[in-house]
Amino acid sequence: MPRLTTLARVALATLLLGGAFTVLDAPSAHAKGHQVVMSGYAFGPRTLTITAGDTVTWVNRDSAPHDVKTTSGPESVHSPMLDKGGTWSHTFTVAGSYGYVCTVHPGMTAQLVVKAAAPRTPTPQAPPAHRHDNPAPSTASPAGEPAPATSSAHPHRTKSTAAAVPAPSSAAPSTPADRGAPVQPAAAADTAAGSARPLDPLLILAGVVAGVAVLCLLLVGSRSATGAAAGQGGAAKG
């Protein structure tokens, strides 16, 4: 069970990280690429307008080396020296107007305008479905009795009517007339109740001991009476 919980947590973390990366990469999903050609000792196009997040790639088509260095703008950009056929790319994230030049050929100047990216509106999501547990129809409790308590496991559900009505207490049994049975004497009821109870072993043992004692007394008494009668008979004969 702990292993399943760990796997579930890893899967949930992966989904959350994937969603976060998707949100972070959302602006770059619509980023565009632009190209500026260095040819004839000039930048073409000489003026280029892009959106923040777009990437500009410079391509050198001249035999002479060229580079790109900003002379104005919100941030400083300087490319390495590019030989013929060389390329260099840069992504502009700060909006503003940039002026740049080739440091080897100061007559090669150009301008780059970076516009702020439009804010993205989040995609509306459907609200999660909510479950509503319909409570069971409540019944009016009798006057003077407390209302039925709700179950802790289902706070929205009430107990059934049978649970709300208290069961007859054993302290107040129904009368024979209510049950429809004939009335019996109290002694007979007590006798029936006593016969239904199990006998206590100590009471049985006490009864046996008392019986043995009585039997012994009877034997001793009978022997004494027999001895006295024999004595009286001998005296009469003498």
N, C-alpha and C positions, 0 to 999 in steps of 0.2 A: 504493500500500500504506500509506504514512503517513496518508493521508486516511481510509482505512477504520479504522485504529487510533484516530485522533482521534474519529471518530464513535462507535466502540464505547465509548471512555472517557466521552464525553458522555452516551451512553445509560445506562451503568452508574451515573454520578454522579446522573442524574435519578432512576433507580430507588431509589438509596440515600437521596436526599433525600426522595423521596416516602414511603419507608418510615419515615424519621425523623419527618416531619410527621404521619404516621398514628399513630405511637406517642405523639407529644406531644399530639395532639388526641384521643387515646382517652378520657381522663377527661371532656372536654367533649362527647363524642358522646352521653353519657347525661345531660347536664345538663338541668334542667327550668326552666321559667319560672313565676313566681308573680306574682300581682297583689294589690295592697293599694289599696283604694278610700278616698279621703278624702271622706266624706259625713257631713253632720249634725255637723260639727266633731268627728269621731272617725275613727280608723283602723279599717278592717275588712278582715280579722280583726285583732283586737287582739293576738293571739299567733299567731305563725306559725313553723313548724319546717321548715327546708329542709336540703339537703345542700351541702357545700362544692362550689363550681362552679356552683350554681344562680344564676339571675338573678331579682331582684325588681323589679317595675315598679309605681310609685305613680301613681295617676290621681286628679286633683282633680275632684270633682263638685260642690263648693260654689262659691258666688259669691265667697266670700272667698278670698284667696290663702293657700296653705299651703306649708310646706317640711318637709324631713326632716333632723334633726340627731341624731346618736348622743350619748347621755349616758353610756354605759358600753359596754365591749366591747373586744376585742383590737385593733380598728382604728377610726379616726375617719372618719365619713362625714357629709357635709353637702351637701344638694342645693340647687340654685337655687330661687328662689321660683317656685311654680307657680300660674298663674292658672286660672280655670275651664276645664276641658278639657285642661289641660297634663299631661304625663306625664314621668316620669324613671325611669331604670333603673340598677341597680347589681348587679354580680356579686360575690358574697361567696366568697372563697377561703380565709379563715382561720376555722377552727372556733371556736365560743364563743357566749356569750350577749350579745346586743346590746339595749340599751334606747335608744329614740329618742323624740323629741318634736317638735312644731311650735313653732318659736321665736316665731311670731306669736300662737299660742294655746297657752300652757303646759299647759292642761288636756287637750290631745290627746297622750296618751302611748300607747306600744305596746312590744311586746317581740318580738325576732326571735332564734330559736335556730338556730345553724348547726352541723350535725353533720359530723364528719369523713367524707370519702368512703371507701368500702370499697376496699381494694387490689384491683386487677384482676389476675387470674391470666393469665399469658401463654398463648396458644393453642399447644398442643404441635404441633410440626412433625415430619413424617416425616424420619428421617435420610436423608442422600443415599446413593444406591446405590453400592456399591463394586465395582469390577471386580477379579476375581482371575484372574490368568493362571496356568493350570495348567502347571507345568513338564513338559517332555517327559520320558518315562521314561529314567532314566539307565542306562547299561550299564556293567558292571564292566570296568575297563581291565585289560590283561594285567599280570602281576606284573613289577615293576621299571620300569613306565612311569608317567609322571605322569598325574594325573587330568585329563580334558579341561577347559579353561578355559571360563568362561561368557562370553557375549557382552556387551560394554558397552552395546549398544543395548537388549538385553532381559535385565536382570539376573536375571529369574525363569526364564529358559529356558536350557537347556544346549545345547551344540552336538550335532550328530548324531554317531552312532557312527562314520561314515566320517571326520569331522574329527578324532575322538579317536585313531584308529589312524593312525600315521604312514605316509606313502607310501614305497615302496622308494626308497632313496637311489641316486643315480647313481654314487656311489663304490663301491657293491657291487652290480654288475649280476648278474642271474640267470645261471646257467650254462647252456650249451646243453642239458645233460641235463634241467634243469628246464623249459626251453622245449619240449623234445621234438624239437629240430632236430639234424641230424647234426653231429658235431664237425668243425670245419675247422682246418687248420693255422694257426699264428700268423702265418706269413709271408703266407699268402693273406688273412688278416684285415687285416694291416697294409697290404697292397697295395690291398685294397678301400677301406680307410679313406683311404689316400693319394690314390686316384683320385677319391674323393668330395670332397677338399678343393679349393678354387679355387687356381689358380696365381698366384704373386706376380708382378706386372709387373716388379719389379726382377730377379727370377731369370730371367725370359724375356729381358730386355735383356742380362744378363750372359752368357747362353748364346749369344745372337746375336753379341756382341762376340768371345767366345772362338772361335766357329766361323769368323768372318771372319779372325781372327788366324791360326788354323791353316791356313786356305786360302791366306793370303798366304805363310806359311812354306813350304807345299808348292810354290807357284809359284816362289818364289825358289830352293828346293832343286833343282827340276827344271831351271831355267834354268842353274844352276851346273853341274849334271851334264852338260847338253847342251854347254856351252862347253868343259868339260874333255875331253869325248869328241872334240869337233872339233879341239882342240889336239893331242891324241895322234895323231889320224889324219893331220894335216899333217906332224908330225914323222916319222911312219913313211914317208910318201911321199918326204920329202927324203933 
